[in-house]
Amino acid sequence: MSGLVSGPILARALDALLELAIVGSFSRIGFLARRSTQHWLNPPRLDGQVFIVTGGTSGIGAAISVALAKLGAEAWVVGRSQERADHVVELIRSAGGLGESAIADMAEGQSINEFATRFRSERTRLDGIVHNAGALLRNFSKSSEGVELTVATQVLGPFRLTELLAPLLWSASHPVIVSMSSGGMYTERFDLAHLEMEADQYDGVRAYARAKRAQVVMAREWARRWSRKGVASYSVHPGWVDTPGLASGLPSFERLGPLLRRPEEGADTAVWLAAGAARSEVTQNSVMGRSGLENGFWFDRRQRRENYLPWTRTSLPPDMEGEALWDWCCKRIGRSGHDRQISRR
């Protein structure tokens, strides 16, 4: 009996120690240590379900797409390159899975609208969306609609796509939204007035961190508004992963070499959550006790705190943060107040 008790206790103790050491936690060391001591199980099967993965053409997004298909889901691989999307779909189909390729630039409203129209015309089912598209941009740029590109791609784009496809999500048995955030968000507080940087103050790293913090706020707001519709909404931190995006955005991280996680390791928790595992796993996975398993910020299959640094906390209650960001997004994409009321029901 003591052995049965000590195993989980030691696993939680190791997890806590890793949390204190950023390199140990975010690197591949943390992933391998947690997986082995916590005895992770395979995610539930997803046979017959349909998922959309944005930014699904390379790196973590491609790994998520392939993993969902291996679980039996039909994975819609969405990206800006038809060639790369087709390549991922070929990998899926060659392994006996179901996949579809689609083009959408998540920074451009018209492109998102066109994809949503196509999806609704071809499918009557949508079980989940994984918002993975995004990049750390070194130089200031705007979308064709005049929105700073980091915010356009990682905040407004996911909001627009989710709003357009919300009725399909609501009709699913156990719908889920997973937003791929980043540990970088820990360095910035949520400040709506300074979310979108101007050219003369632009810092790519800070812009990225602020957008990733906003993704956590939006994921929480989706869960708050749509929980009665059965929607689970999570934000996820993948750790330090060896991807083309990391190499171009933060080239200094390449020095970590073998300490970087592989794409499929960075994808693991997002896939696990998308498959609904957090809804059925033992509640000890949650730092919130016996609640919150249909929302929260997650890393390596455990719910984590949203703040570690005191100066990143805001005086606003979480609900007010989400409400403010929601209204801001609605205004930026041109939705009326009447539409915003409808989206709450």
C-alpha positions as a Markdown table, in Angstrom:
| # | Residue | x | y | z |
|---|---|---|---|---|
| 1 | Met | 0.0 | 0.0 | 0.0 |
| 2 | Ser | 2.8 | 2.4 | 0.9 |
| 3 | Gly | 4.3 | 1.9 | -2.6 |
| 4 | Leu | 1.0 | 2.8 | -4.2 |
| 5 | Val | 0.9 | 6.0 | -2.2 |
| 6 | Ser | 4.5 | 7.0 | -2.5 |
| 7 | Gly | 4.6 | 6.8 | -6.3 |
| 8 | Pro | 2.1 | 9.7 | -6.9 |
| 9 | Ile | 3.6 | 11.7 | -4.0 |
| 10 | Leu | 7.1 | 11.4 | -5.4 |
| 11 | Ala | 5.9 | 12.3 | -8.9 |
| 12 | Arg | 4.2 | 15.4 | -7.6 |
| 13 | Ala | 7.3 | 16.3 | -5.6 |
| 14 | Leu | 9.5 | 16.0 | -8.6 |
| 15 | Asp | 7.0 | 18.0 | -10.7 |
| 16 | Ala | 7.1 | 20.8 | -8.1 |
| 17 | Leu | 10.9 | 20.8 | -8.1 |
| 18 | Leu | 11.1 | 21.0 | -11.8 |
| 19 | Glu | 8.7 | 24.0 | -11.7 |
| 20 | Leu | 11.2 | 25.9 | -9.7 |
| 21 | Ala | 14.0 | 25.3 | -12.2 |
| 22 | Ile | 12.9 | 26.8 | -15.6 |
| 23 | Val | 15.5 | 25.0 | -17.6 |
| 24 | Gly | 14.7 | 21.7 | -16.1 |
| 25 | Ser | 11.0 | 22.2 | -16.5 |
| 26 | Phe | 10.7 | 23.7 | -19.9 |
| 27 | Ser | 13.4 | 21.6 | -21.6 |
| 28 | Arg | 13.2 | 18.0 | -22.7 |
| 29 | Ile | 14.5 | 16.9 | -19.3 |
| 30 | Gly | 11.2 | 18.0 | -17.7 |
| 31 | Phe | 9.1 | 16.3 | -20.3 |
| 32 | Leu | 10.9 | 12.9 | -20.0 |
| 33 | Ala | 11.0 | 13.1 | -16.2 |
| 34 | Arg | 7.3 | 13.8 | -15.9 |
| 35 | Arg | 6.2 | 11.3 | -18.4 |
| 36 | Ser | 8.2 | 8.5 | -16.8 |
| 37 | Thr | 7.3 | 9.3 | -13.1 |
| 38 | Gln | 3.6 | 10.1 | -13.8 |
| 39 | His | 3.1 | 7.1 | -16.0 |
| 40 | Trp | 1.2 | 9.0 | -18.7 |
| 41 | Leu | -1.5 | 7.0 | -20.5 |
| 42 | Asn | -2.4 | 7.3 | -24.2 |
| 43 | Pro | -5.1 | 9.9 | -24.9 |
| 44 | Pro | -8.7 | 8.6 | -25.5 |
| 45 | Arg | -9.7 | 7.6 | -29.1 |
| 46 | Leu | -11.3 | 10.2 | -31.3 |
| 47 | Asp | -12.9 | 8.0 | -34.0 |
| 48 | Gly | -15.3 | 9.9 | -36.1 |
| 49 | Gln | -14.5 | 13.3 | -34.7 |
| 50 | Val | -13.4 | 16.3 | -36.7 |
| 51 | Phe | -10.7 | 18.8 | -35.6 |
| 52 | Ile | -9.2 | 21.9 | -37.1 |
| 53 | Val | -5.5 | 22.7 | -36.4 |
| 54 | Thr | -4.3 | 26.2 | -37.4 |
| 55 | Gly | -0.6 | 26.5 | -38.1 |
| 56 | Gly | -0.8 | 22.8 | -38.8 |
| 57 | Thr | 1.8 | 22.7 | -41.6 |
| 58 | Ser | 5.0 | 22.4 | -39.6 |
| 59 | Gly | 6.5 | 22.0 | -36.1 |
| 60 | Ile | 4.1 | 21.6 | -33.2 |
| 61 | Gly | 1.1 | 22.1 | -35.4 |
| 62 | Ala | 2.0 | 19.3 | -37.8 |
| 63 | Ala | 2.7 | 17.0 | -34.9 |
| 64 | Ile | -0.7 | 17.8 | -33.4 |
| 65 | Ser | -2.4 | 17.2 | -36.7 |
| 66 | Val | -0.7 | 13.8 | -37.1 |
| 67 | Ala | -1.4 | 12.8 | -33.5 |
| 68 | Leu | -5.1 | 13.6 | -33.7 |
| 69 | Ala | -5.4 | 11.6 | -36.9 |
| 70 | Lys | -3.6 | 8.6 | -35.3 |
| 71 | Leu | -6.3 | 8.8 | -32.6 |
| 72 | Gly | -9.0 | 8.4 | -35.2 |
| 73 | Ala | -10.0 | 12.0 | -35.8 |
| 74 | Glu | -10.2 | 13.7 | -39.2 |
| 75 | Ala | -7.6 | 16.5 | -39.0 |
| 76 | Trp | -8.0 | 19.7 | -41.0 |
| 77 | Val | -4.5 | 21.0 | -41.5 |
| 78 | Val | -4.8 | 24.8 | -41.9 |
| 79 | Gly | -1.9 | 27.0 | -43.0 |
| 80 | Arg | -0.7 | 29.6 | -45.5 |
| 81 | Ser | 1.1 | 27.1 | -47.8 |
| 82 | Gln | -1.0 | 24.7 | -49.8 |
| 83 | Glu | 2.1 | 22.6 | -50.5 |
| 84 | Arg | 3.1 | 22.2 | -46.8 |
| 85 | Ala | -0.5 | 21.5 | -45.8 |
| 86 | Asp | -0.8 | 18.8 | -48.5 |
| 87 | His | 2.5 | 17.3 | -47.3 |
| 88 | Val | 1.2 | 16.9 | -43.7 |
| 89 | Val | -2.1 | 15.4 | -45.0 |
| 90 | Glu | 0.0 | 13.0 | -47.1 |
| 91 | Leu | 1.7 | 11.9 | -43.9 |
| 92 | Ile | -1.6 | 11.4 | -42.2 |
| 93 | Arg | -3.2 | 9.4 | -45.1 |
| 94 | Ser | -0.1 | 7.3 | -45.6 |
| 95 | Ala | -0.5 | 6.1 | -42.0 |
| 96 | Gly | -4.1 | 5.3 | -42.6 |
| 97 | Gly | -5.6 | 8.4 | -41.1 |
| 98 | Leu | -8.0 | 11.0 | -42.3 |
| 99 | Gly | -6.9 | 14.5 | -43.2 |
| 100 | Glu | -7.8 | 17.5 | -45.2 |
| 101 | Ser | -5.7 | 20.5 | -46.2 |
| 102 | Ala | -7.0 | 24.1 | -46.2 |
| 103 | Ile | -5.5 | 27.5 | -46.7 |
| 104 | Ala | -6.1 | 30.4 | -44.3 |
| 105 | Asp | -3.9 | 33.3 | -43.2 |
| 106 | Met | -4.9 | 33.8 | -39.6 |
| 107 | Ala | -3.9 | 37.5 | -39.7 |
| 108 | Glu | -6.4 | 38.2 | -42.5 |
| 109 | Gly | -10.1 | 38.4 | -41.8 |
| 110 | Gln | -11.1 | 37.7 | -45.4 |
| 111 | Ser | -8.9 | 34.6 | -45.6 |
| 112 | Ile | -10.5 | 33.3 | -42.4 |
| 113 | Asn | -14.0 | 34.0 | -43.6 |
| 114 | Glu | -13.3 | 32.1 | -46.8 |
| 115 | Phe | -12.0 | 29.1 | -44.9 |
| 116 | Ala | -14.9 | 29.1 | -42.5 |
| 117 | Thr | -17.3 | 29.2 | -45.5 |
| 118 | Arg | -15.6 | 26.3 | -47.1 |
| 119 | Phe | -15.6 | 24.3 | -43.9 |
| 120 | Arg | -19.3 | 24.8 | -43.2 |
| 121 | Ser | -20.1 | 23.8 | -46.8 |
| 122 | Glu | -18.2 | 20.6 | -46.5 |
| 123 | Arg | -18.7 | 19.5 | -42.9 |
| 124 | Thr | -21.6 | 19.5 | -40.5 |
| 125 | Arg | -19.5 | 18.4 | -37.6 |
| 126 | Leu | -16.7 | 20.1 | -35.6 |
| 127 | Asp | -15.5 | 18.6 | -32.3 |
| 128 | Gly | -12.6 | 20.9 | -31.7 |
| 129 | Ile | -10.2 | 23.7 | -32.8 |
| 130 | Val | -6.5 | 23.8 | -31.9 |
| 131 | His | -5.3 | 27.4 | -32.3 |
| 132 | Asn | -1.6 | 26.9 | -33.0 |
| 133 | Ala | -0.8 | 29.5 | -35.7 |
| 134 | Gly | 1.6 | 32.1 | -34.7 |
| 135 | Ala | 5.2 | 33.4 | -34.8 |
| 136 | Leu | 7.6 | 35.7 | -33.0 |
| 137 | Leu | 8.2 | 38.5 | -35.4 |
| 138 | Arg | 11.4 | 40.6 | -35.2 |
| 139 | Asn | 10.1 | 43.5 | -37.3 |
| 140 | Phe | 6.9 | 45.5 | -37.0 |
| 141 | Ser | 4.2 | 44.8 | -39.5 |
| 142 | Lys | 0.4 | 45.1 | -39.9 |
| 143 | Ser | -2.3 | 43.0 | -41.5 |
| 144 | Ser | -4.2 | 44.4 | -44.4 |
| 145 | Glu | -6.8 | 45.5 | -41.9 |
| 146 | Gly | -4.3 | 47.6 | -40.0 |
| 147 | Val | -3.8 | 45.4 | -37.0 |
| 148 | Glu | -0.3 | 44.7 | -35.7 |
| 149 | Leu | 0.6 | 41.3 | -37.1 |
| 150 | Thr | 1.3 | 39.4 | -33.8 |
| 151 | Val | -2.1 | 40.4 | -32.4 |
| 152 | Ala | -3.9 | 39.8 | -35.7 |
| 153 | Thr | -2.5 | 36.3 | -36.0 |
| 154 | Gln | -2.7 | 35.1 | -32.4 |
| 155 | Val | -5.6 | 37.0 | -30.9 |
| 156 | Leu | -8.0 | 38.3 | -33.4 |
| 157 | Gly | -7.6 | 35.5 | -35.9 |
| 158 | Pro | -8.5 | 32.7 | -33.5 |
| 159 | Phe | -11.4 | 34.8 | -32.1 |
| 160 | Arg | -12.8 | 35.4 | -35.5 |
| 161 | Leu | -12.5 | 31.8 | -36.6 |
| 162 | Thr | -14.0 | 30.5 | -33.4 |
| 163 | Glu | -17.0 | 32.9 | -33.6 |
| 164 | Leu | -17.7 | 31.9 | -37.2 |
| 165 | Leu | -17.7 | 28.1 | -36.4 |
| 166 | Ala | -19.2 | 28.4 | -32.9 |
| 167 | Pro | -22.6 | 26.9 | -33.9 |
| 168 | Leu | -20.9 | 23.7 | -35.1 |
| 169 | Leu | -18.9 | 23.5 | -31.9 |
| 170 | Trp | -21.9 | 23.9 | -29.8 |
| 171 | Ser | -23.7 | 21.0 | -31.5 |
| 172 | Ala | -20.8 | 18.6 | -30.7 |
| 173 | Ser | -21.1 | 16.2 | -27.8 |
| 174 | His | -17.9 | 17.3 | -26.0 |
| 175 | Pro | -16.5 | 20.3 | -27.9 |
| 176 | Val | -13.0 | 21.6 | -27.1 |
| 177 | Ile | -10.9 | 24.6 | -27.9 |
| 178 | Val | -7.1 | 24.4 | -27.3 |
| 179 | Ser | -5.0 | 27.6 | -27.6 |
| 180 | Met | -1.2 | 27.1 | -27.9 |
| 181 | Ser | 0.3 | 29.8 | -25.7 |
| 182 | Ser | 3.9 | 30.0 | -24.4 |
| 183 | Gly | 5.9 | 30.2 | -21.3 |
| 184 | Gly | 6.9 | 33.6 | -22.5 |
| 185 | Met | 3.5 | 34.9 | -21.4 |
| 186 | Tyr | 4.8 | 34.6 | -17.8 |
| 187 | Thr | 6.9 | 37.7 | -18.4 |
| 188 | Glu | 4.0 | 40.1 | -19.3 |
| 189 | Arg | 0.8 | 41.1 | -17.6 |
| 190 | Phe | -2.5 | 41.4 | -19.4 |
| 191 | Asp | -2.8 | 45.1 | -20.3 |
| 192 | Leu | -5.4 | 45.7 | -23.0 |
| 193 | Ala | -4.4 | 49.3 | -23.6 |
| 194 | His | -0.9 | 48.1 | -24.5 |
| 195 | Leu | -1.7 | 44.8 | -26.2 |
| 196 | Glu | -1.2 | 46.1 | -29.7 |
| 197 | Met | 2.3 | 47.8 | -30.0 |
| 198 | Glu | 3.0 | 50.7 | -32.4 |
| 199 | Ala | 6.0 | 50.8 | -34.8 |
| 200 | Asp | 8.1 | 53.2 | -32.7 |
| 201 | Gln | 7.9 | 51.0 | -29.6 |
| 202 | Tyr | 7.9 | 47.6 | -31.2 |
| 203 | Asp | 9.7 | 44.7 | -29.5 |
| 204 | Gly | 9.0 | 41.4 | -31.1 |
| 205 | Val | 9.7 | 39.3 | -28.0 |
| 206 | Arg | 7.4 | 41.5 | -25.8 |
| 207 | Ala | 4.7 | 41.6 | -28.5 |
| 208 | Tyr | 4.7 | 37.9 | -28.6 |
| 209 | Ala | 4.5 | 37.5 | -24.9 |
| 210 | Arg | 1.7 | 39.9 | -24.6 |
| 211 | Ala | -0.3 | 38.1 | -27.3 |
| 212 | Lys | 0.3 | 34.8 | -25.6 |
| 213 | Arg | -0.9 | 36.3 | -22.3 |
| 214 | Ala | -4.0 | 37.5 | -24.1 |
| 215 | Gln | -4.6 | 33.9 | -25.5 |
| 216 | Val | -4.7 | 32.6 | -21.9 |
| 217 | Val | -7.3 | 35.3 | -21.1 |
| 218 | Met | -9.4 | 34.5 | -24.1 |
| 219 | Ala | -9.2 | 30.7 | -23.5 |
| 220 | Arg | -10.6 | 31.4 | -20.0 |
| 221 | Glu | -13.3 | 33.6 | -21.4 |
| 222 | Trp | -14.5 | 30.9 | -23.9 |
| 223 | Ala | -14.8 | 28.5 | -21.0 |
| 224 | Arg | -16.7 | 31.0 | -18.9 |
| 225 | Arg | -19.2 | 32.0 | -21.7 |
| 226 | Trp | -19.7 | 28.6 | -23.3 |
| 227 | Ser | -19.5 | 26.1 | -20.4 |
| 228 | Arg | -23.3 | 25.6 | -20.5 |
| 229 | Lys | -22.9 | 24.5 | -24.1 |
| 230 | Gly | -20.4 | 21.9 | -23.0 |
| 231 | Val | -17.3 | 23.6 | -24.4 |
| 232 | Ala | -14.0 | 23.0 | -22.7 |
| 233 | Ser | -11.4 | 25.6 | -23.4 |
| 234 | Tyr | -7.7 | 25.3 | -22.5 |
| 235 | Ser | -4.5 | 27.3 | -23.0 |
| 236 | Val | -1.3 | 25.3 | -23.2 |
| 237 | His | 2.4 | 25.9 | -22.8 |
| 238 | Pro | 4.5 | 23.4 | -25.0 |
| 239 | Gly | 7.9 | 24.0 | -23.4 |
| 240 | Trp | 11.0 | 24.8 | -25.4 |
| 241 | Val | 10.6 | 22.9 | -28.7 |
| 242 | Asp | 12.9 | 22.5 | -31.6 |
| 243 | Thr | 10.8 | 24.0 | -34.4 |
| 244 | Pro | 11.5 | 26.3 | -37.4 |
| 245 | Gly | 9.6 | 29.1 | -35.5 |
| 246 | Leu | 11.9 | 28.9 | -32.5 |
| 247 | Ala | 15.0 | 28.9 | -34.8 |
| 248 | Ser | 13.8 | 32.1 | -36.6 |
| 249 | Gly | 12.3 | 33.9 | -33.7 |
| 250 | Leu | 14.7 | 33.1 | -30.9 |
| 251 | Pro | 17.9 | 31.7 | -32.6 |
| 252 | Ser | 19.9 | 31.8 | -29.4 |
| 253 | Phe | 17.7 | 28.9 | -28.1 |
| 254 | Glu | 19.3 | 26.6 | -30.7 |
| 255 | Arg | 22.3 | 26.5 | -28.4 |
| 256 | Leu | 20.3 | 24.3 | -26.1 |
| 257 | Gly | 20.5 | 21.5 | -28.8 |
| 258 | Pro | 19.5 | 18.2 | -27.3 |
| 259 | Leu | 17.7 | 20.0 | -24.4 |
| 260 | Leu | 15.0 | 21.2 | -26.7 |
| 261 | Arg | 11.9 | 19.1 | -26.9 |
| 262 | Arg | 10.9 | 17.4 | -30.1 |
| 263 | Pro | 7.7 | 18.7 | -31.9 |
| 264 | Glu | 5.6 | 15.6 | -30.9 |
| 265 | Glu | 6.7 | 16.2 | -27.2 |
| 266 | Gly | 5.6 | 19.9 | -27.4 |
| 267 | Ala | 2.3 | 18.7 | -29.0 |
| 268 | Asp | 1.6 | 16.1 | -26.3 |
| 269 | Thr | -0.5 | 18.1 | -23.8 |
| 270 | Ala | -2.4 | 19.9 | -26.5 |
| 271 | Val | -3.4 | 16.5 | -28.0 |
| 272 | Trp | -4.2 | 15.1 | -24.6 |
| 273 | Leu | -6.5 | 18.0 | -23.8 |
| 274 | Ala | -8.1 | 18.0 | -27.3 |
| 275 | Ala | -8.9 | 14.3 | -26.8 |
| 276 | Gly | -10.8 | 15.1 | -23.6 |
| 277 | Ala | -8.4 | 13.4 | -21.2 |
| 278 | Ala | -8.6 | 16.2 | -18.6 |
| 279 | Arg | -12.3 | 15.7 | -18.3 |
| 280 | Ser | -11.9 | 12.1 | -17.3 |
| 281 | Glu | -8.5 | 11.9 | -15.6 |
| 282 | Val | -8.0 | 11.9 | -11.9 |
| 283 | Thr | -8.6 | 15.4 | -10.5 |
| 284 | Gln | -5.1 | 15.5 | -8.9 |
| 285 | Asn | -3.9 | 16.7 | -12.3 |
| 286 | Ser | -5.4 | 20.1 | -11.4 |
| 287 | Val | -3.7 | 22.6 | -9.2 |
| 288 | Met | -7.3 | 23.9 | -8.6 |
| 289 | Gly | -8.4 | 20.8 | -6.8 |
| 290 | Arg | -11.6 | 19.2 | -8.0 |
| 291 | Ser | -12.6 | 22.0 | -10.3 |
| 292 | Gly | -11.4 | 23.6 | -13.5 |
| 293 | Leu | -10.7 | 20.5 | -15.5 |
| 294 | Glu | -12.6 | 22.0 | -18.5 |
| 295 | Asn | -10.4 | 25.1 | -18.6 |
| 296 | Gly | -7.2 | 26.5 | -17.3 |
| 297 | Phe | -3.5 | 26.9 | -18.4 |
| 298 | Trp | -1.8 | 23.6 | -18.8 |
| 299 | Phe | 1.8 | 22.3 | -19.2 |
| 300 | Asp | 2.9 | 18.7 | -19.3 |
| 301 | Arg | -0.5 | 17.4 | -18.5 |
| 302 | Arg | -1.1 | 19.4 | -15.4 |
| 303 | Gln | -3.0 | 22.6 | -14.8 |
| 304 | Arg | -0.6 | 25.4 | -13.9 |
| 305 | Arg | -0.7 | 28.9 | -12.4 |
| 306 | Glu | -1.2 | 31.8 | -14.7 |
| 307 | Asn | 1.1 | 34.0 | -12.8 |
| 308 | Tyr | 4.5 | 33.5 | -11.0 |
| 309 | Leu | 5.9 | 37.0 | -11.1 |
| 310 | Pro | 4.0 | 39.5 | -8.8 |
| 311 | Trp | 4.2 | 42.4 | -11.3 |
| 312 | Thr | 2.3 | 40.4 | -14.0 |
| 313 | Arg | -0.8 | 40.2 | -11.9 |
| 314 | Thr | -3.6 | 42.7 | -12.6 |
| 315 | Ser | -6.1 | 44.3 | -10.3 |
| 316 | Leu | -9.0 | 43.3 | -12.5 |
| 317 | Pro | -10.9 | 40.1 | -11.6 |
| 318 | Pro | -10.4 | 37.3 | -14.3 |
| 319 | Asp | -14.0 | 37.7 | -15.5 |
| 320 | Met | -13.5 | 41.4 | -16.2 |
| 321 | Glu | -10.2 | 40.7 | -18.0 |
| 322 | Gly | -12.1 | 38.3 | -20.3 |
| 323 | Glu | -15.0 | 40.6 | -20.8 |
| 324 | Ala | -12.8 | 43.5 | -21.8 |
| 325 | Leu | -10.8 | 41.4 | -24.3 |
| 326 | Trp | -13.9 | 39.9 | -25.7 |
| 327 | Asp | -15.5 | 43.3 | -26.4 |
| 328 | Trp | -12.2 | 44.6 | -27.8 |
| 329 | Cys | -12.0 | 41.7 | -30.2 |
| 330 | Cys | -15.6 | 42.1 | -31.3 |
| 331 | Lys | -15.0 | 45.8 | -32.1 |
| 332 | Arg | -11.9 | 45.1 | -34.0 |
| 333 | Ile | -13.5 | 42.5 | -36.2 |
| 334 | Gly | -16.6 | 44.6 | -36.7 |
| 335 | Arg | -19.2 | 42.7 | -34.7 |
| 336 | Ser | -22.1 | 44.6 | -33.3 |
| 337 | Gly | -23.2 | 44.8 | -29.7 |
| 338 | His | -26.2 | 42.6 | -30.6 |
| 339 | Asp | -23.9 | 39.9 | -32.0 |
| 340 | Arg | -21.9 | 40.1 | -28.8 |
| 341 | Gln | -25.0 | 39.4 | -26.7 |
| 342 | Ile | -25.9 | 36.4 | -28.9 |
| 343 | Ser | -22.4 | 34.9 | -28.4 |
| 344 | Arg | -23.0 | 34.6 | -24.7 |
| 345 | Arg | -26.1 | 32.4 | -24.9 |
